[in-house]
């Protein structure tokens, strides 16, 4: 169990406590197998009190995603306040993926898996992915040092690597993210400097 919620804490403290409990429970048992009773027990709360904060597992996932977004907002603010935004972005990416816990990675994979069965989770996942893509494309365009930089194409190459880190961290207890983070950095540098290889133009004679 994650421990008894502090009765003296305000609603935000108790909400965070519940989200911590949900994160642990989903990572351990899976989203589909976890019941609301399991979650209330993990949070050391009565079901009635638990339902005052979250009425469903889907609502908990929304809460977890919103909390992750808030954490991301803090990192973005840190980058925007830096005199070297490009260096700050590289540092933030490295810190985020090096520090991600196996439990957090398992939870992310659980949500992705559940999105293939649950329309509400699918919509949430699609919206989050779109927001992430739009943010990255905007920041990559702002940090580009060459007109040859294609922010959308660069993000299309970065995204699978970032997802791969999450999957690797979830599946392999001893997964070392160092090499993949180095790949991310090299790809970012090359893309922002307009050094990504471009696909060859199609041969108009091909197929004739």
C-alpha positions in Angstrom: 0.0 0.0 0.0 1.0 3.6 -0.5 0.0 4.5 3.0 -2.9 6.2 4.7 -3.9 9.6 3.3 -3.1 12.4 5.6 -6.4 13.6 6.9 -4.9 17.0 7.6 -4.0 17.5 3.9 -6.1 19.6 1.6 -8.0 18.2 -1.4 -5.0 18.6 -3.6 -2.8 16.5 -1.2 -5.4 13.8 -1.0 -5.9 13.9 -4.8 -2.1 13.4 -5.3 -2.1 10.6 -2.8 -4.9 8.8 -4.8 -3.1 9.3 -8.0 0.1 7.8 -6.5 -1.9 4.8 -5.3 -3.5 4.4 -8.8 -0.1 4.6 -10.5 1.2 1.9 -8.2 -1.9 -0.3 -8.6 -2.1 0.0 -12.4 1.6 -0.7 -12.8 1.4 -3.8 -10.6 -2.0 -5.3 -11.7 -2.7 -3.7 -15.0 -5.5 -1.2 -15.9 -8.0 -3.9 -17.0 -7.6 -6.1 -13.9 -7.6 -3.3 -11.3 -11.0 -2.6 -9.7 -12.1 0.6 -8.0 -12.1 -1.4 -4.7 -8.5 -2.3 -5.3 -7.7 1.4 -5.8 -9.5 2.5 -2.7 -7.7 -0.2 -0.7 -4.3 0.9 -2.2 -5.1 4.5 -1.1 -6.2 3.3 2.3 -9.5 5.0 1.9 -13.1 3.9 2.1 -14.8 3.4 -1.3 -17.3 6.2 -0.5 -14.5 8.7 0.2 -12.5 7.5 -2.8 -15.4 8.1 -5.2 -15.6 11.7 -4.0 -12.4 12.4 -5.9 -12.6 10.0 -8.9 -15.7 8.3 -10.1 -14.0 5.8 -12.5 -10.8 4.3 -13.6 -11.0 6.5 -16.7 -11.2 9.6 -14.5 -8.1 8.4 -12.7 -6.2 8.1 -16.0 -7.3 11.6 -16.9 -6.0 12.8 -13.6 -2.6 11.0 -14.1 -2.3 12.5 -17.6 -3.1 16.0 -16.3 -0.5 15.7 -13.5 2.1 14.6 -16.1 1.2 17.6 -18.2 1.7 19.9 -15.2 5.1 18.4 -14.7 5.9 19.0 -18.3 4.8 22.6 -18.0 7.3 23.1 -15.3 10.1 21.7 -17.5 8.9 23.9 -20.4 9.1 27.0 -18.2 12.6 26.0 -17.2 13.6 25.8 -20.8 12.0 29.1 -21.8 13.8 30.8 -18.9 17.2 29.5 -20.0 19.6 31.6 -22.0 20.4 28.5 -24.1 17.0 27.1 -25.1 18.5 24.4 -27.3 20.9 23.2 -24.6 18.1 23.3 -22.1 15.9 21.2 -24.3 18.6 18.6 -24.7 19.2 18.5 -20.9 15.5 18.2 -20.1 15.0 15.3 -22.6 18.0 13.5 -21.1 16.8 14.1 -17.5 13.3 13.0 -18.2 14.1 9.8 -19.9 17.0 8.8 -17.6 14.9 9.5 -14.5 11.6 7.8 -15.6 10.9 4.9 -13.3 10.0 1.4 -14.5 6.6 1.8 -12.7 5.9 5.0 -14.6 6.9 3.4 -17.9 4.7 0.3 -17.2 1.8 2.6 -16.5 2.4 4.5 -19.8 2.4 1.2 -21.7 -0.8 0.1 -19.9 -2.6 3.3 -21.0 -1.5 2.8 -24.6 -2.7 -0.8 -24.4 -6.0 0.1 -22.9 -6.5 2.8 -25.6 -6.9 -0.1 -28.1 -10.0 -1.3 -26.2 -11.5 1.7 -24.4 -12.8 4.6 -26.6 -12.5 7.2 -23.7 -8.8 6.3 -23.1 -8.2 6.2 -26.9 -9.6 9.8 -27.2 -7.4 10.9 -24.3 -4.3 9.3 -25.7 -4.9 10.8 -29.2 -5.4 14.2 -27.7 -2.3 14.0 -25.6 -0.2 12.7 -28.5 -1.5 15.6 -30.7 -0.6 18.2 -28.0 2.9 16.7 -27.6 3.5 16.6 -31.4 2.3 20.2 -31.8 4.5 21.4 -28.9 7.5 19.7 -30.3 7.0 20.9 -33.9 6.6 24.5 -32.6 9.7 24.4 -30.4 11.8 22.6 -33.1 10.8 25.3 -35.6 11.8 28.0 -33.1 15.2 26.3 -32.4 16.1 25.5 -36.0 19.4 26.9 -37.2 18.9 26.1 -40.8 16.1 26.7 -43.3 16.6 23.0 -44.3 15.2 21.9 -40.9 11.8 20.2 -41.3 10.3 20.2 -37.8 7.5 17.8 -38.6 9.8 15.3 -40.2 12.2 15.7 -37.3 9.5 15.0 -34.8 8.4 11.9 -36.8 11.9 10.5 -36.3 12.2 11.5 -32.6 8.8 10.1 -31.5 9.5 6.4 -32.1 12.8 6.7 -30.2 11.1 8.3 -27.3 8.3 5.7 -27.2 11.0 3.0 -27.5 12.6 4.2 -24.3 9.4 3.9 -22.5 8.7 0.4 -23.8 12.3 -0.7 -23.1 12.2 0.7 -19.6 8.8 -1.1 -18.9 9.9 -4.4 -20.4 13.5 -4.7 -19.3 14.4 -4.1 -15.6 18.0 -3.4 -16.5 17.3 -1.3 -19.6 20.0 1.4 -20.1 18.6 4.5 -21.7 22.0 6.1 -22.2 22.6 5.0 -25.8 19.1 5.9 -26.9 19.3 9.3 -25.3 22.6 9.9 -27.1 20.8 9.0 -30.4 18.0 11.5 -29.5 20.5 14.2 -29.0 22.4 13.4 -32.2 19.2 13.3 -34.2 18.0 16.6 -32.7 21.3 18.3 -33.5 21.3 17.0 -37.1 17.7 17.9 -37.6 17.9 21.4 -36.2 21.0 22.0 -38.3 19.3 20.8 -41.5 21.5 17.7 -41.8 18.9 15.0 -41.9 19.0 12.8 -45.0 16.1 13.4 -47.4 14.4 10.6 -49.2 15.4 10.5 -52.9 12.9 12.0 -55.3 10.9 9.3 -57.0 12.2 8.3 -60.5 9.5 9.2 -63.0 10.7 6.3 -65.1 10.2 3.8 -62.3 7.6 1.2 -63.0 7.5 1.9 -66.7 
